[in-house]
Amino acid sequence: MAMAMENDKTLCDICNEEKLTHLCEGCSKKFCWMDLTEHHQMLTNELRQIDIDYGKFEQRINEKRQNSTKSTRL
């Protein structure tokens, strides 16, 4: 198994420093370990917000369905 050599370093897309980088398969950018961790946290926060928004949207749809059903019965 080959170990990373000095010439394996590339520029991090966030800090622009030449370091060992890791490719994010989602966005195809390269990040050093510290910035990769930050990038992952940012994506996690965005996904969490999408999940919250989805829940609110689903709740509004269900409320409208219930109101529609109630008005039809009258």
PDB file of N, CA, C and O in Angstrom:
ATOM      1  N   MET A   1       0.855  -1.171   0.000  1.00  0.00           N
ATOM      2  CA  MET A   1       0.000   0.000   0.000  1.00  0.00           C
ATOM      3  C   MET A   1       0.902   1.236   0.000  1.00  0.00           C
ATOM      4  O   MET A   1       1.792   1.354   0.842  1.00  0.00           O
ATOM      5  N   ALA A   2       0.679   2.137  -0.923  1.00  0.00           N
ATOM      6  CA  ALA A   2       1.504   3.340  -1.038  1.00  0.00           C
ATOM      7  C   ALA A   2       1.073   4.385  -0.027  1.00  0.00           C
ATOM      8  O   ALA A   2      -0.116   4.586   0.224  1.00  0.00           O
ATOM      9  N   MET A   3       2.067   5.043   0.546  1.00  0.00           N
ATOM     10  CA  MET A   3       1.769   6.125   1.487  1.00  0.00           C
ATOM     11  C   MET A   3       1.794   7.444   0.733  1.00  0.00           C
ATOM     12  O   MET A   3       2.437   7.568  -0.309  1.00  0.00           O
ATOM     13  N   ALA A   4       1.081   8.430   1.275  1.00  0.00           N
ATOM     14  CA  ALA A   4       1.046   9.748   0.649  1.00  0.00           C
ATOM     15  C   ALA A   4       2.429  10.382   0.730  1.00  0.00           C
ATOM     16  O   ALA A   4       3.057  10.388   1.788  1.00  0.00           O
ATOM     17  N   MET A   5       2.882  10.898  -0.356  1.00  0.00           N
ATOM     18  CA  MET A   5       4.182  11.558  -0.409  1.00  0.00           C
ATOM     19  C   MET A   5       3.965  13.065  -0.473  1.00  0.00           C
ATOM     20  O   MET A   5       2.849  13.531  -0.701  1.00  0.00           O
ATOM     21  N   GLU A   6       5.032  13.814  -0.273  1.00  0.00           N
ATOM     22  CA  GLU A   6       4.946  15.274  -0.308  1.00  0.00           C
ATOM     23  C   GLU A   6       4.331  15.769  -1.620  1.00  0.00           C
ATOM     24  O   GLU A   6       3.574  16.740  -1.612  1.00  0.00           O
ATOM     25  N   ASN A   7       4.643  15.123  -2.736  1.00  0.00           N
ATOM     26  CA  ASN A   7       4.133  15.579  -4.025  1.00  0.00           C
ATOM     27  C   ASN A   7       2.665  15.210  -4.239  1.00  0.00           C
ATOM     28  O   ASN A   7       2.099  15.544  -5.280  1.00  0.00           O
ATOM     29  N   ASP A   8       2.032  14.525  -3.271  1.00  0.00           N
ATOM     30  CA  ASP A   8       0.614  14.194  -3.373  1.00  0.00           C
ATOM     31  C   ASP A   8      -0.271  15.326  -2.870  1.00  0.00           C
ATOM     32  O   ASP A   8      -1.497  15.219  -2.906  1.00  0.00           O
ATOM     33  N   LYS A   9       0.334  16.397  -2.408  1.00  0.00           N
ATOM     34  CA  LYS A   9      -0.444  17.499  -1.851  1.00  0.00           C
ATOM     35  C   LYS A   9      -1.081  18.316  -2.971  1.00  0.00           C
ATOM     36  O   LYS A   9      -0.500  18.493  -4.042  1.00  0.00           O
ATOM     37  N   THR A  10      -2.280  18.805  -2.701  1.00  0.00           N
ATOM     38  CA  THR A  10      -2.982  19.669  -3.648  1.00  0.00           C
ATOM     39  C   THR A  10      -3.563  20.842  -2.882  1.00  0.00           C
ATOM     40  O   THR A  10      -3.529  20.864  -1.651  1.00  0.00           O
ATOM     41  N   LEU A  11      -4.091  21.809  -3.598  1.00  0.00           N
ATOM     42  CA  LEU A  11      -4.672  22.984  -2.957  1.00  0.00           C
ATOM     43  C   LEU A  11      -6.061  22.673  -2.425  1.00  0.00           C
ATOM     44  O   LEU A  11      -6.893  22.085  -3.116  1.00  0.00           O
ATOM     45  N   CYS A  12      -6.292  23.076  -1.195  1.00  0.00           N
ATOM     46  CA  CYS A  12      -7.620  22.976  -0.593  1.00  0.00           C
ATOM     47  C   CYS A  12      -8.491  24.060  -1.222  1.00  0.00           C
ATOM     48  O   CYS A  12      -8.048  25.199  -1.374  1.00  0.00           O
ATOM     49  N   ASP A  13      -9.713  23.718  -1.585  1.00  0.00           N
ATOM     50  CA  ASP A  13     -10.612  24.675  -2.235  1.00  0.00           C
ATOM     51  C   ASP A  13     -11.099  25.777  -1.299  1.00  0.00           C
ATOM     52  O   ASP A  13     -11.652  26.770  -1.769  1.00  0.00           O
ATOM     53  N   ILE A  14     -10.909  25.630   0.011  1.00  0.00           N
ATOM     54  CA  ILE A  14     -11.344  26.676   0.939  1.00  0.00           C
ATOM     55  C   ILE A  14     -10.170  27.543   1.378  1.00  0.00           C
ATOM     56  O   ILE A  14     -10.194  28.759   1.188  1.00  0.00           O
ATOM     57  N   CYS A  15      -9.142  26.930   1.963  1.00  0.00           N
ATOM     58  CA  CYS A  15      -8.029  27.727   2.503  1.00  0.00           C
ATOM     59  C   CYS A  15      -6.940  28.001   1.467  1.00  0.00           C
ATOM     60  O   CYS A  15      -6.042  28.804   1.716  1.00  0.00           O
ATOM     61  N   ASN A  16      -7.009  27.349   0.321  1.00  0.00           N
ATOM     62  CA  ASN A  16      -6.036  27.514  -0.761  1.00  0.00           C
ATOM     63  C   ASN A  16      -4.603  27.203  -0.339  1.00  0.00           C
ATOM     64  O   ASN A  16      -3.652  27.717  -0.928  1.00  0.00           O
ATOM     65  N   GLU A  17      -4.453  26.365   0.679  1.00  0.00           N
ATOM     66  CA  GLU A  17      -3.128  25.929   1.096  1.00  0.00           C
ATOM     67  C   GLU A  17      -2.847  24.564   0.496  1.00  0.00           C
ATOM     68  O   GLU A  17      -3.749  23.747   0.311  1.00  0.00           O
ATOM     69  N   GLU A  18      -1.575  24.336   0.195  1.00  0.00           N
ATOM     70  CA  GLU A  18      -1.180  23.053  -0.363  1.00  0.00           C
ATOM     71  C   GLU A  18      -1.048  22.052   0.779  1.00  0.00           C
ATOM     72  O   GLU A  18      -0.135  22.137   1.600  1.00  0.00           O
ATOM     73  N   LYS A  19      -1.975  21.108   0.812  1.00  0.00           N
ATOM     74  CA  LYS A  19      -2.027  20.105   1.876  1.00  0.00           C
ATOM     75  C   LYS A  19      -2.504  18.790   1.283  1.00  0.00           C
ATOM     76  O   LYS A  19      -2.901  18.724   0.119  1.00  0.00           O
ATOM     77  N   LEU A  20      -2.461  17.756   2.090  1.00  0.00           N
ATOM     78  CA  LEU A  20      -3.127  16.517   1.693  1.00  0.00           C
ATOM     79  C   LEU A  20      -4.614  16.815   1.695  1.00  0.00           C
ATOM     80  O   LEU A  20      -5.145  17.316   2.686  1.00  0.00           O
ATOM     81  N   THR A  21      -5.280  16.517   0.614  1.00  0.00           N
ATOM     82  CA  THR A  21      -6.700  16.854   0.504  1.00  0.00           C
ATOM     83  C   THR A  21      -7.538  15.601   0.302  1.00  0.00           C
ATOM     84  O   THR A  21      -7.042  14.538  -0.072  1.00  0.00           O
ATOM     85  N   HIS A  22      -8.819  15.771   0.563  1.00  0.00           N
ATOM     86  CA  HIS A  22      -9.798  14.701   0.407  1.00  0.00           C
ATOM     87  C   HIS A  22     -10.892  15.211  -0.513  1.00  0.00           C
ATOM     88  O   HIS A  22     -11.363  16.338  -0.363  1.00  0.00           O
ATOM     89  N   LEU A  23     -11.290  14.392  -1.450  1.00  0.00           N
ATOM     90  CA  LEU A  23     -12.306  14.770  -2.427  1.00  0.00           C
ATOM     91  C   LEU A  23     -13.699  14.567  -1.850  1.00  0.00           C
ATOM     92  O   LEU A  23     -14.011  13.494  -1.333  1.00  0.00           O
ATOM     93  N   CYS A  24     -14.535  15.594  -1.936  1.00  0.00           N
ATOM     94  CA  CYS A  24     -15.953  15.463  -1.591  1.00  0.00           C
ATOM     95  C   CYS A  24     -16.643  14.952  -2.847  1.00  0.00           C
ATOM     96  O   CYS A  24     -16.670  15.637  -3.869  1.00  0.00           O
ATOM     97  N   GLU A  25     -17.196  13.759  -2.771  1.00  0.00           N
ATOM     98  CA  GLU A  25     -17.834  13.171  -3.947  1.00  0.00           C
ATOM     99  C   GLU A  25     -19.126  13.883  -4.313  1.00  0.00           C
ATOM    100  O   GLU A  25     -19.592  13.774  -5.448  1.00  0.00           O
ATOM    101  N   GLY A  26     -19.710  14.611  -3.366  1.00  0.00           N
ATOM    102  CA  GLY A  26     -20.951  15.335  -3.639  1.00  0.00           C
ATOM    103  C   GLY A  26     -20.745  16.560  -4.505  1.00  0.00           C
ATOM    104  O   GLY A  26     -21.533  16.824  -5.414  1.00  0.00           O
ATOM    105  N   CYS A  27     -19.677  17.319  -4.224  1.00  0.00           N
ATOM    106  CA  CYS A  27     -19.461  18.570  -4.963  1.00  0.00           C
ATOM    107  C   CYS A  27     -18.174  18.552  -5.784  1.00  0.00           C
ATOM    108  O   CYS A  27     -17.880  19.516  -6.492  1.00  0.00           O
ATOM    109  N   SER A  28     -17.412  17.479  -5.698  1.00  0.00           N
ATOM    110  CA  SER A  28     -16.163  17.287  -6.445  1.00  0.00           C
ATOM    111  C   SER A  28     -15.092  18.325  -6.122  1.00  0.00           C
ATOM    112  O   SER A  28     -14.241  18.619  -6.962  1.00  0.00           O
ATOM    113  N   LYS A  29     -15.128  18.876  -4.925  1.00  0.00           N
ATOM    114  CA  LYS A  29     -14.082  19.806  -4.492  1.00  0.00           C
ATOM    115  C   LYS A  29     -13.146  19.081  -3.546  1.00  0.00           C
ATOM    116  O   LYS A  29     -13.509  18.079  -2.929  1.00  0.00           O
ATOM    117  N   LYS A  30     -11.922  19.612  -3.441  1.00  0.00           N
ATOM    118  CA  LYS A  30     -10.911  19.013  -2.576  1.00  0.00           C
ATOM    119  C   LYS A  30     -10.742  19.875  -1.334  1.00  0.00           C
ATOM    120  O   LYS A  30     -10.657  21.100  -1.418  1.00  0.00           O
ATOM    121  N   PHE A  31     -10.695  19.213  -0.172  1.00  0.00           N
ATOM    122  CA  PHE A  31     -10.590  19.914   1.100  1.00  0.00           C
ATOM    123  C   PHE A  31      -9.507  19.288   1.962  1.00  0.00           C
ATOM    124  O   PHE A  31      -9.325  18.071   1.968  1.00  0.00           O
ATOM    125  N   CYS A  32      -8.780  20.148   2.699  1.00  0.00           N
ATOM    126  CA  CYS A  32      -7.885  19.622   3.723  1.00  0.00           C
ATOM    127  C   CYS A  32      -8.770  19.063   4.833  1.00  0.00           C
ATOM    128  O   CYS A  32      -9.978  19.304   4.849  1.00  0.00           O
ATOM    129  N   TRP A  33      -8.172  18.317   5.761  1.00  0.00           N
ATOM    130  CA  TRP A  33      -8.975  17.629   6.779  1.00  0.00           C
ATOM    131  C   TRP A  33      -9.824  18.610   7.583  1.00  0.00           C
ATOM    132  O   TRP A  33     -11.000  18.346   7.834  1.00  0.00           O
ATOM    133  N   MET A  34      -9.240  19.739   7.989  1.00  0.00           N
ATOM    134  CA  MET A  34      -9.983  20.695   8.808  1.00  0.00           C
ATOM    135  C   MET A  34     -11.153  21.300   8.021  1.00  0.00           C
ATOM    136  O   MET A  34     -12.258  21.419   8.549  1.00  0.00           O
ATOM    137  N   ASP A  35     -10.916  21.672   6.793  1.00  0.00           N
ATOM    138  CA  ASP A  35     -11.985  22.271   5.988  1.00  0.00           C
ATOM    139  C   ASP A  35     -13.008  21.230   5.539  1.00  0.00           C
ATOM    140  O   ASP A  35     -14.180  21.558   5.355  1.00  0.00           O
ATOM    141  N   LEU A  36     -12.581  19.982   5.362  1.00  0.00           N
ATOM    142  CA  LEU A  36     -13.530  18.920   5.028  1.00  0.00           C
ATOM    143  C   LEU A  36     -14.523  18.725   6.173  1.00  0.00           C
ATOM    144  O   LEU A  36     -15.718  18.530   5.946  1.00  0.00           O
ATOM    145  N   THR A  37     -14.018  18.779   7.395  1.00  0.00           N
ATOM    146  CA  THR A  37     -14.886  18.648   8.567  1.00  0.00           C
ATOM    147  C   THR A  37     -15.889  19.794   8.608  1.00  0.00           C
ATOM    148  O   THR A  37     -17.070  19.581   8.883  1.00  0.00           O
ATOM    149  N   GLU A  38     -15.420  21.005   8.336  1.00  0.00           N
ATOM    150  CA  GLU A  38     -16.312  22.177   8.312  1.00  0.00           C
ATOM    151  C   GLU A  38     -17.334  22.054   7.182  1.00  0.00           C
ATOM    152  O   GLU A  38     -18.509  22.369   7.372  1.00  0.00           O
ATOM    153  N   HIS A  39     -16.898  21.602   6.021  1.00  0.00           N
ATOM    154  CA  HIS A  39     -17.777  21.417   4.864  1.00  0.00           C
ATOM    155  C   HIS A  39     -18.866  20.391   5.203  1.00  0.00           C
ATOM    156  O   HIS A  39     -20.039  20.596   4.891  1.00  0.00           O
ATOM    157  N   HIS A  40     -18.473  19.309   5.830  1.00  0.00           N
ATOM    158  CA  HIS A  40     -19.432  18.273   6.230  1.00  0.00           C
ATOM    159  C   HIS A  40     -20.460  18.837   7.208  1.00  0.00           C
ATOM    160  O   HIS A  40     -21.651  18.549   7.092  1.00  0.00           O
ATOM    161  N   GLN A  41     -20.003  19.637   8.168  1.00  0.00           N
ATOM    162  CA  GLN A  41     -20.914  20.222   9.153  1.00  0.00           C
ATOM    163  C   GLN A  41     -21.902  21.169   8.474  1.00  0.00           C
ATOM    164  O   GLN A  41     -23.084  21.190   8.817  1.00  0.00           O
ATOM    165  N   MET A  42     -21.414  21.951   7.511  1.00  0.00           N
ATOM    166  CA  MET A  42     -22.282  22.872   6.780  1.00  0.00           C
ATOM    167  C   MET A  42     -23.363  22.092   6.022  1.00  0.00           C
ATOM    168  O   MET A  42     -24.534  22.471   6.043  1.00  0.00           O
ATOM    169  N   LEU A  43     -22.971  21.017   5.360  1.00  0.00           N
ATOM    170  CA  LEU A  43     -23.940  20.202   4.622  1.00  0.00           C
ATOM    171  C   LEU A  43     -24.936  19.539   5.568  1.00  0.00           C
ATOM    172  O   LEU A  43     -26.120  19.427   5.250  1.00  0.00           O
ATOM    173  N   THR A  44     -24.461  19.106   6.720  1.00  0.00           N
ATOM    174  CA  THR A  44     -25.344  18.509   7.724  1.00  0.00           C
ATOM    175  C   THR A  44     -26.375  19.522   8.194  1.00  0.00           C
ATOM    176  O   THR A  44     -27.553  19.192   8.332  1.00  0.00           O
ATOM    177  N   ASN A  45     -25.940  20.756   8.441  1.00  0.00           N
ATOM    178  CA  ASN A  45     -26.863  21.813   8.869  1.00  0.00           C
ATOM    179  C   ASN A  45     -27.888  22.129   7.785  1.00  0.00           C
ATOM    180  O   ASN A  45     -29.067  22.323   8.081  1.00  0.00           O
ATOM    181  N   GLU A  46     -27.443  22.181   6.533  1.00  0.00           N
ATOM    182  CA  GLU A  46     -28.366  22.445   5.425  1.00  0.00           C
ATOM    183  C   GLU A  46     -29.398  21.328   5.303  1.00  0.00           C
ATOM    184  O   GLU A  46     -30.581  21.594   5.094  1.00  0.00           O
ATOM    185  N   LEU A  47     -28.957  20.091   5.431  1.00  0.00           N
ATOM    186  CA  LEU A  47     -29.878  18.957   5.345  1.00  0.00           C
ATOM    187  C   LEU A  47     -30.875  18.981   6.500  1.00  0.00           C
ATOM    188  O   LEU A  47     -32.056  18.685   6.313  1.00  0.00           O
ATOM    189  N   ARG A  48     -30.405  19.327   7.675  1.00  0.00           N
ATOM    190  CA  ARG A  48     -31.291  19.419   8.844  1.00  0.00           C
ATOM    191  C   ARG A  48     -32.373  20.473   8.601  1.00  0.00           C
ATOM    192  O   ARG A  48     -33.539  20.257   8.934  1.00  0.00           O
ATOM    193  N   GLN A  49     -31.985  21.618   8.019  1.00  0.00           N
ATOM    194  CA  GLN A  49     -32.954  22.679   7.743  1.00  0.00           C
ATOM    195  C   GLN A  49     -33.958  22.239   6.677  1.00  0.00           C
ATOM    196  O   GLN A  49     -35.144  22.554   6.777  1.00  0.00           O
ATOM    197  N   ILE A  50     -33.498  21.521   5.673  1.00  0.00           N
ATOM    198  CA  ILE A  50     -34.401  20.994   4.645  1.00  0.00           C
ATOM    199  C   ILE A  50     -35.408  20.046   5.280  1.00  0.00           C
ATOM    200  O   ILE A  50     -36.591  20.076   4.940  1.00  0.00           O
ATOM    201  N   ASP A  51     -34.949  19.211   6.195  1.00  0.00           N
ATOM    202  CA  ASP A  51     -35.839  18.277   6.884  1.00  0.00           C
ATOM    203  C   ASP A  51     -36.883  19.026   7.714  1.00  0.00           C
ATOM    204  O   ASP A  51     -38.050  18.635   7.736  1.00  0.00           O
ATOM    205  N   ILE A  52     -36.477  20.089   8.392  1.00  0.00           N
ATOM    206  CA  ILE A  52     -37.410  20.906   9.181  1.00  0.00           C
ATOM    207  C   ILE A  52     -38.441  21.560   8.265  1.00  0.00           C
ATOM    208  O   ILE A  52     -39.638  21.532   8.550  1.00  0.00           O
ATOM    209  N   ASP A  53     -37.969  22.148   7.164  1.00  0.00           N
ATOM    210  CA  ASP A  53     -38.878  22.794   6.213  1.00  0.00           C
ATOM    211  C   ASP A  53     -39.860  21.786   5.617  1.00  0.00           C
ATOM    212  O   ASP A  53     -41.036  22.099   5.432  1.00  0.00           O
ATOM    213  N   TYR A  54     -39.385  20.587   5.320  1.00  0.00           N
ATOM    214  CA  TYR A  54     -40.243  19.537   4.784  1.00  0.00           C
ATOM    215  C   TYR A  54     -41.342  19.189   5.783  1.00  0.00           C
ATOM    216  O   TYR A  54     -42.505  19.041   5.407  1.00  0.00           O
ATOM    217  N   GLY A  55     -40.973  19.060   7.051  1.00  0.00           N
ATOM    218  CA  GLY A  55     -41.951  18.743   8.086  1.00  0.00           C
ATOM    219  C   GLY A  55     -43.022  19.811   8.204  1.00  0.00           C
ATOM    220  O   GLY A  55     -44.204  19.501   8.354  1.00  0.00           O
ATOM    221  N   LYS A  56     -42.604  21.083   8.136  1.00  0.00           N
ATOM    222  CA  LYS A  56     -43.567  22.191   8.210  1.00  0.00           C
ATOM    223  C   LYS A  56     -44.493  22.182   7.001  1.00  0.00           C
ATOM    224  O   LYS A  56     -45.698  22.399   7.135  1.00  0.00           O
ATOM    225  N   PHE A  57     -43.937  21.932   5.828  1.00  0.00           N
ATOM    226  CA  PHE A  57     -44.715  21.887   4.596  1.00  0.00           C
ATOM    227  C   PHE A  57     -45.726  20.744   4.639  1.00  0.00           C
ATOM    228  O   PHE A  57     -46.888  20.913   4.271  1.00  0.00           O
ATOM    229  N   GLU A  58     -45.268  19.586   5.092  1.00  0.00           N
ATOM    230  CA  GLU A  58     -46.145  18.423   5.199  1.00  0.00           C
ATOM    231  C   GLU A  58     -47.287  18.701   6.182  1.00  0.00           C
ATOM    232  O   GLU A  58     -48.429  18.311   5.940  1.00  0.00           O
ATOM    233  N   GLN A  59     -46.974  19.367   7.277  1.00  0.00           N
ATOM    234  CA  GLN A  59     -47.994  19.692   8.272  1.00  0.00           C
ATOM    235  C   GLN A  59     -49.046  20.637   7.687  1.00  0.00           C
ATOM    236  O   GLN A  59     -50.240  20.464   7.932  1.00  0.00           O
ATOM    237  N   ARG A  60     -48.607  21.633   6.917  1.00  0.00           N
ATOM    238  CA  ARG A  60     -49.570  22.559   6.296  1.00  0.00           C
ATOM    239  C   ARG A  60     -50.478  21.842   5.307  1.00  0.00           C
ATOM    240  O   ARG A  60     -51.678  22.107   5.252  1.00  0.00           O
ATOM    241  N   ILE A  61     -49.907  20.941   4.532  1.00  0.00           N
ATOM    242  CA  ILE A  61     -50.720  20.181   3.575  1.00  0.00           C
ATOM    243  C   ILE A  61     -51.758  19.353   4.314  1.00  0.00           C
ATOM    244  O   ILE A  61     -52.924  19.324   3.918  1.00  0.00           O
ATOM    245  N   ASN A  62     -51.352  18.685   5.374  1.00  0.00           N
ATOM    246  CA  ASN A  62     -52.290  17.867   6.151  1.00  0.00           C
ATOM    247  C   ASN A  62     -53.387  18.720   6.777  1.00  0.00           C
ATOM    248  O   ASN A  62     -54.545  18.304   6.814  1.00  0.00           O
ATOM    249  N   GLU A  63     -53.041  19.908   7.269  1.00  0.00           N
ATOM    250  CA  GLU A  63     -54.045  20.808   7.842  1.00  0.00           C
ATOM    251  C   GLU A  63     -55.042  21.256   6.778  1.00  0.00           C
ATOM    252  O   GLU A  63     -56.244  21.317   7.038  1.00  0.00           O
ATOM    253  N   LYS A  64     -54.549  21.566   5.587  1.00  0.00           N
ATOM    254  CA  LYS A  64     -55.444  21.983   4.501  1.00  0.00           C
ATOM    255  C   LYS A  64     -56.365  20.834   4.090  1.00  0.00           C
ATOM    256  O   LYS A  64     -57.539  21.053   3.795  1.00  0.00           O
ATOM    257  N   ARG A  65     -55.840  19.627   4.070  1.00  0.00           N
ATOM    258  CA  ARG A  65     -56.674  18.466   3.745  1.00  0.00           C
ATOM    259  C   ARG A  65     -57.770  18.283   4.786  1.00  0.00           C
ATOM    260  O   ARG A  65     -58.924  18.026   4.445  1.00  0.00           O
ATOM    261  N   GLN A  66     -57.404  18.417   6.051  1.00  0.00           N
ATOM    262  CA  GLN A  66     -58.387  18.267   7.127  1.00  0.00           C
ATOM    263  C   GLN A  66     -59.448  19.353   7.039  1.00  0.00           C
ATOM    264  O   GLN A  66     -60.634  19.070   7.203  1.00  0.00           O
ATOM    265  N   ASN A  67     -59.039  20.589   6.782  1.00  0.00           N
ATOM    266  CA  ASN A  67     -59.999  21.689   6.650  1.00  0.00           C
ATOM    267  C   ASN A  67     -60.905  21.483   5.447  1.00  0.00           C
ATOM    268  O   ASN A  67     -62.096  21.791   5.498  1.00  0.00           O
ATOM    269  N   SER A  68     -60.341  20.964   4.367  1.00  0.00           N
ATOM    270  CA  SER A  68     -61.123  20.699   3.163  1.00  0.00           C
ATOM    271  C   SER A  68     -62.155  19.604   3.428  1.00  0.00           C
ATOM    272  O   SER A  68     -63.299  19.704   2.984  1.00  0.00           O
ATOM    273  N   THR A  69     -61.754  18.575   4.141  1.00  0.00           N
ATOM    274  CA  THR A  69     -62.660  17.476   4.475  1.00  0.00           C
ATOM    275  C   THR A  69     -63.776  17.966   5.389  1.00  0.00           C
ATOM    276  O   THR A  69     -64.930  17.576   5.214  1.00  0.00           O
ATOM    277  N   LYS A  70     -63.452  18.811   6.358  1.00  0.00           N
ATOM    278  CA  LYS A  70     -64.457  19.345   7.281  1.00  0.00           C
ATOM    279  C   LYS A  70     -65.474  20.205   6.545  1.00  0.00           C
ATOM    280  O   LYS A  70     -66.672  20.099   6.809  1.00  0.00           O
ATOM    281  N   SER A  71     -65.025  21.051   5.631  1.00  0.00           N
ATOM    282  CA  SER A  71     -65.949  21.928   4.915  1.00  0.00           C
ATOM    283  C   SER A  71     -66.821  21.143   3.940  1.00  0.00           C
ATOM    284  O   SER A  71     -67.945  21.558   3.659  1.00  0.00           O
ATOM    285  N   THR A  72     -66.335  20.029   3.422  1.00  0.00           N
ATOM    286  CA  THR A  72     -67.114  19.186   2.518  1.00  0.00           C
ATOM    287  C   THR A  72     -68.238  18.486   3.274  1.00  0.00           C
ATOM    288  O   THR A  72     -69.314  18.271   2.716  1.00  0.00           O
ATOM    289  N   ARG A  73     -68.006  18.132   4.522  1.00  0.00           N
ATOM    290  CA  ARG A  73     -69.011  17.440   5.328  1.00  0.00           C
ATOM    291  C   ARG A  73     -70.169  18.361   5.694  1.00  0.00           C
ATOM    292  O   ARG A  73     -71.292  17.897   5.891  1.00  0.00           O
ATOM    293  N   LEU A  74     -69.906  19.651   5.787  1.00  0.00           N
ATOM    294  CA  LEU A  74     -70.959  20.595   6.178  1.00  0.00           C
ATOM    295  C   LEU A  74     -71.916  20.726   5.040  1.00  0.00           C
ATOM    296  O   LEU A  74     -72.891  21.471   5.137  1.00  0.00           O
TER     297      LEU A  74
END
